Amino acid sequence: MTDDPWHADRLDLDAYLARIGVAARPPSRAALDELYEAHVRTFTFDNIDVLLDQHPGVDLEAVAAKFVGRGRGGYCFEHATLLAAALVRLGYQVERRLGRVGDPPTTARTHCVVIVTVDGQPLLADPGFGFTLLRPIPLADGATDDYQGFPFQVRQITLGNGRGWELLRRRESGWEIMHTHDELPVEPIDLVCGHHYTSTFPTSHFRHGLMIARYGDGQHTTVTHTTVTIRRPGRPTEHRDLGPDELPDLLRALAVPLTTDEHDRLLRRAAELRTAG
């Protein structure tokens, strides 16, 4: 029995570590950085199951079966659930938080991040954002990190009567806000509700556009049903139209492990989205 409402004890930690290729190590900043980067590089950010109307849910067992069992990816609720459980099992102090992508007054709390405290220093881990950190960043006002040439920054803000945080990324034109998060307590039901909204609400952008993102050697690639975006450190962002027959090759290049049925249905869904404009 456990008092943990997130049921981290149900995770097959050895299988997770084997999937991402990392050995179990005592908690430390170096060990955290290694595990986090391996997680981000192993699992895609994508909304494929939302588009295919087959999402298994965001409880730990469903996420582990999908990510660890199949090598698939997903979006923030799934990534945060899995990473947080693994870190808890490894002895880290972990907190889940919810945030907003876009203008706070007009967006819901439908993004999930993980705060990990190591040696008294809280760190922001953001495994489930399309173009995200490659290692956790100190949760401190003005903290900046350009690990492997991708610069990010954290800023403290006021949200209502409480404290909040912004994560920003450096673009050619300057710093751009990615999302904000608050410090309110989060329970498993909050992720279930957020996932239900993002995966079923008629105007949710997760239902109206394909999104697949992954880090590769020296670059980050994002694919939608209409575009391909490639980011490389120190070079202008490459942004171009997706060729009419290019998606199958990109699915192979990004190592998205789909069944034949999923692959075929995804190609049809992407074509429908392109036609719909």
C-alpha positions as CSV (number, residue, x, y, z in Angstrom):
1,M,0.0,0.0,0.0
2,T,1.1,3.6,-0.6
3,D,-0.2,7.0,0.3
4,D,1.1,8.4,-3.0
5,P,-1.9,9.4,-5.1
6,W,0.3,9.3,-8.2
7,H,1.1,5.6,-7.6
8,A,4.8,5.9,-8.6
9,D,5.3,2.5,-7.1
10,R,3.5,1.0,-10.1
11,L,6.2,2.0,-12.6
12,D,8.6,-0.6,-13.7
13,L,11.6,1.5,-13.1
14,D,14.1,-0.9,-14.6
15,A,12.1,-1.1,-17.8
16,Y,11.9,2.7,-18.0
17,L,15.7,3.1,-17.5
18,A,16.4,0.4,-20.0
19,R,14.2,2.1,-22.6
20,I,16.0,5.5,-22.2
21,G,19.4,3.8,-21.8
22,V,20.3,5.2,-18.4
23,A,21.5,3.4,-15.2
24,A,20.0,4.1,-11.8
25,R,22.1,6.5,-9.8
26,P,21.6,8.3,-6.5
27,P,20.0,11.7,-6.8
28,S,22.3,14.5,-8.0
29,R,22.2,17.3,-10.5
30,A,24.4,15.4,-12.9
31,A,22.3,12.3,-12.6
32,L,19.1,14.3,-13.1
33,D,20.5,16.0,-16.2
34,E,21.5,12.7,-17.7
35,L,18.1,11.1,-17.1
36,Y,16.1,14.1,-18.2
37,E,18.0,14.5,-21.5
38,A,17.7,10.8,-22.2
39,H,14.0,11.0,-21.7
40,V,13.5,14.0,-23.9
41,R,15.6,12.4,-26.7
42,T,13.9,9.0,-26.4
43,F,10.3,9.9,-26.6
44,T,8.7,12.2,-29.2
45,F,6.4,15.0,-28.4
46,D,3.3,14.3,-30.4
47,N,-0.5,14.3,-30.5
48,I,-0.9,11.3,-32.7
49,D,-3.3,9.4,-30.4
50,V,-5.5,12.4,-30.0
51,L,-5.9,12.7,-33.8
52,L,-6.6,9.0,-34.1
53,D,-9.2,9.1,-31.4
54,Q,-7.4,6.3,-29.5
55,H,-5.8,8.0,-26.6
56,P,-5.4,5.5,-23.7
57,G,-5.5,8.2,-20.9
58,V,-2.9,9.8,-18.7
59,D,-2.7,7.6,-15.7
60,L,0.7,6.1,-15.0
61,E,0.0,2.6,-16.1
62,A,-1.4,3.7,-19.5
63,V,1.5,6.1,-20.1
64,A,4.1,3.5,-19.1
65,A,2.5,0.9,-21.4
66,K,2.6,3.4,-24.3
67,F,6.0,5.0,-23.7
68,V,8.0,2.2,-22.0
69,G,6.2,-0.7,-23.6
70,R,6.0,0.6,-27.2
71,G,8.5,3.4,-27.3
72,R,5.8,5.8,-28.4
73,G,5.6,9.5,-27.3
74,G,2.9,11.9,-26.4
75,Y,2.2,15.3,-24.9
76,C,2.8,17.1,-21.6
77,F,0.5,15.2,-19.3
78,E,2.0,11.9,-20.3
79,H,5.7,13.0,-20.3
80,A,5.3,14.7,-16.9
81,T,3.5,11.7,-15.4
82,L,6.2,9.3,-16.5
83,L,9.2,11.4,-15.7
84,A,7.9,12.4,-12.3
85,A,7.2,8.8,-11.3
86,A,10.7,7.7,-12.3
87,L,12.2,10.6,-10.3
88,V,10.2,9.8,-7.3
89,R,11.3,6.1,-7.5
90,L,14.9,7.3,-7.7
91,G,14.6,9.4,-4.5
92,Y,14.1,12.9,-5.9
93,Q,11.9,15.6,-4.3
94,V,9.3,16.1,-7.0
95,E,6.3,18.5,-7.6
96,R,3.9,18.6,-10.5
97,R,2.6,22.0,-11.6
98,L,0.2,23.2,-14.2
99,G,0.6,26.1,-16.6
100,R,-0.8,28.0,-19.5
101,V,0.5,28.2,-23.1
102,G,-0.3,31.6,-24.5
103,D,-1.9,34.6,-22.9
104,P,-2.9,33.7,-19.3
105,P,-6.3,35.4,-19.2
106,T,-7.4,33.5,-22.3
107,T,-5.8,30.1,-21.9
108,A,-6.5,27.1,-19.6
109,R,-4.1,25.4,-17.3
110,T,-3.4,22.6,-19.8
111,H,0.4,22.4,-19.6
112,C,2.2,20.2,-17.0
113,V,5.7,20.7,-15.8
114,V,7.8,19.0,-13.1
115,I,9.8,20.8,-10.4
116,V,12.7,18.8,-9.0
117,T,14.6,20.0,-6.0
118,V,18.3,18.9,-5.8
119,D,20.5,20.1,-2.9
120,G,17.9,22.7,-2.0
121,Q,17.7,24.2,-5.6
122,P,14.4,23.8,-7.4
123,L,14.8,23.1,-11.1
124,L,12.2,23.3,-13.8
125,A,11.9,20.1,-15.9
126,D,9.6,20.5,-19.0
127,P,9.7,17.2,-20.8
128,G,6.4,17.5,-22.6
129,F,6.7,20.7,-24.7
130,G,7.3,20.5,-28.4
131,F,10.5,22.5,-28.4
132,T,11.8,22.2,-24.9
133,L,14.8,22.3,-22.5
134,L,17.4,19.6,-22.9
135,R,18.3,19.8,-19.3
136,P,16.4,21.2,-16.3
137,I,16.9,24.9,-15.6
138,P,17.1,26.6,-12.1
139,L,13.7,27.9,-11.0
140,A,15.1,31.4,-10.2
141,D,14.3,34.8,-11.6
142,G,16.5,35.5,-14.6
143,A,18.1,32.1,-14.7
144,T,19.4,31.5,-18.3
145,D,20.8,28.3,-19.8
146,D,22.0,27.7,-23.4
147,Y,22.9,24.1,-23.1
148,Q,23.9,22.6,-26.5
149,G,23.3,26.0,-28.1
150,F,19.5,26.3,-27.3
151,P,19.0,29.3,-25.0
152,F,16.2,29.3,-22.4
153,Q,15.3,31.7,-19.5
154,V,13.1,31.6,-16.5
155,R,11.4,34.7,-15.1
156,Q,9.4,35.1,-11.9
157,I,6.0,36.8,-12.4
158,T,2.9,37.6,-10.3
159,L,-0.2,35.6,-11.1
160,G,-3.2,36.9,-9.3
161,N,-2.2,37.1,-5.6
162,G,0.5,34.5,-6.0
163,R,3.9,33.8,-7.6
164,G,4.3,32.4,-11.0
165,W,7.0,31.6,-13.5
166,E,7.6,32.1,-17.2
167,L,9.8,29.9,-19.4
168,L,11.1,31.8,-22.5
169,R,13.2,30.7,-25.5
170,R,15.6,32.8,-27.5
171,R,14.6,33.5,-31.1
172,E,16.3,35.6,-33.7
173,S,14.0,38.5,-32.7
174,G,14.6,38.1,-28.9
175,W,13.1,36.3,-26.0
176,E,9.7,34.7,-26.6
177,I,7.4,33.3,-23.8
178,M,6.7,29.6,-24.1
179,H,4.4,29.2,-21.2
180,T,3.7,30.3,-17.6
181,H,3.0,28.1,-14.6
182,D,1.7,28.7,-11.1
183,E,2.5,27.1,-7.7
184,L,-1.0,25.8,-6.8
185,P,-1.2,22.2,-5.7
186,V,-1.8,19.6,-8.4
187,E,-3.7,16.3,-8.0
188,P,-4.0,13.4,-10.5
189,I,-7.6,14.4,-11.3
190,D,-6.3,17.8,-12.6
191,L,-4.3,16.1,-15.3
192,V,-7.2,13.9,-16.2
193,C,-9.4,17.0,-16.6
194,G,-6.7,18.9,-18.6
195,H,-6.2,15.9,-20.9
196,H,-9.9,15.5,-21.4
197,Y,-10.1,19.2,-22.5
198,T,-7.1,19.2,-24.8
199,S,-8.0,15.8,-26.4
200,T,-11.8,16.3,-26.9
201,F,-12.8,20.0,-26.9
202,P,-13.9,20.9,-30.4
203,T,-11.6,23.9,-30.8
204,S,-8.5,22.3,-29.1
205,H,-5.6,22.8,-31.5
206,F,-4.5,19.2,-30.6
207,R,-7.5,18.0,-32.5
208,H,-7.0,20.2,-35.6
209,G,-3.3,19.8,-36.4
210,L,-0.6,17.1,-36.4
211,M,2.4,17.8,-34.1
212,I,5.5,15.6,-33.9
213,A,8.7,16.9,-32.4
214,R,12.1,15.3,-31.6
215,Y,15.7,16.2,-30.9
216,G,18.3,14.7,-33.2
217,D,22.0,15.1,-33.5
218,G,22.6,18.8,-33.4
219,Q,19.1,19.8,-34.3
220,H,15.4,19.8,-33.3
221,T,12.7,18.9,-35.8
222,T,9.0,19.7,-35.7
223,V,6.6,18.3,-38.2
224,T,3.0,19.3,-38.6
225,H,0.4,18.3,-41.3
226,T,1.6,21.3,-43.4
227,T,5.1,22.3,-42.4
228,V,8.6,21.1,-41.3
229,T,10.7,23.2,-38.9
230,I,14.3,22.5,-38.2
231,R,16.3,24.4,-35.5
232,R,20.1,24.2,-35.3
233,P,22.2,26.1,-32.8
234,G,23.7,29.3,-34.2
235,R,21.9,29.0,-37.5
236,P,18.6,30.5,-38.8
237,T,15.5,28.4,-38.3
238,E,14.6,26.4,-41.4
239,H,10.8,26.5,-41.9
240,R,9.2,25.1,-45.1
241,D,6.1,23.4,-46.4
242,L,5.6,19.7,-46.0
243,G,5.8,17.9,-49.3
244,P,2.6,16.0,-50.3
245,D,4.3,12.6,-50.0
246,E,6.9,13.4,-47.4
247,L,5.2,12.5,-44.1
248,P,6.0,8.7,-44.3
249,D,9.7,9.4,-44.7
250,L,9.7,11.9,-41.8
251,L,7.9,9.3,-39.6
252,R,10.7,6.9,-40.3
253,A,13.4,9.6,-39.8
254,L,11.9,10.6,-36.4
255,A,11.5,6.9,-35.4
256,V,7.8,7.0,-34.6
257,P,6.9,3.4,-33.8
258,L,3.4,3.0,-35.3
259,T,1.5,-0.1,-36.3
260,T,0.6,-0.4,-39.9
261,D,-3.0,0.5,-39.1
262,E,-1.9,3.6,-37.1
263,H,0.4,4.6,-39.8
264,D,-2.2,4.4,-42.5
265,R,-4.9,6.1,-40.5
266,L,-2.4,8.9,-39.6
267,L,-1.6,9.6,-43.2
268,R,-5.3,9.8,-44.0
269,R,-6.0,12.1,-41.1
270,A,-3.1,14.4,-42.0
271,A,-4.4,14.5,-45.6
272,E,-7.9,15.5,-44.3
273,L,-6.3,18.3,-42.2
274,R,-4.4,19.6,-45.2
275,T,-7.6,19.6,-47.3
276,A,-9.6,21.4,-44.6
277,G,-7.0,24.1,-44.6
